[in-house]
Amino acid sequence: MICDETNKQICAPFICHSRQSTPEGWDHYTKENLTLLEAERKHSVDLRHSLNGYMSDAARDLRVQADRVDTALAIRIAETDEVRQRMENELLKVWHSKVTGSSYLTILY
């Protein structure tokens, strides 16, 4: 593609220099692009490393939170079961006293 005044918008993403067509120009711009590529690759590796750390931290935090929820739920279930058992025992006492009292009253009359 030829870069001139008539097609500058087409060439905007590409840098066109007069030295680019020479072997020295190609060598210079190839080395420059390789340097930029290496810098971008390093940024990408650093970003992946950071994201991996964030994901590991988040997963660990979620595991800790899940363990706390499981423990709290187990305690709540045990408490609820204990209350249910106490209520059943109280109901049996009331029912027993009512039956015993009714039969006692029946005997009196």
C-alpha positions, 0 to 999 in steps of 0.5 A: 500500500502506498501512503500519500496525501490522498489515502492518509486515512487508510494508512492511519493505523500503519506508520509509513516512512520513507526509510521503511522500504530499505533493509535498514528501515525494515530491520529498525521497525522489526526490532522496534515492533519486537520490543513493543511486542515483548513489552505487551507480552510482559504486561499480559503475563503480569496481568494474568498473574495478578488475576490468578492471585485475585481469583485464588484469593476470592476462591479462598474467601468463598471457601471460608465463608461457605465453611462459616455458613455450614457451621452456623447452619449446623448449629441452627439445625441442632438448636431447632432440633433441641427446641422441637424435642423440648416442645414434644416433651412439654406436649407429652407432659401436658397431654399426660396431665390432662389425661390423668386429670380427666380420669381423676375427675371422672373418678371423683364424679 
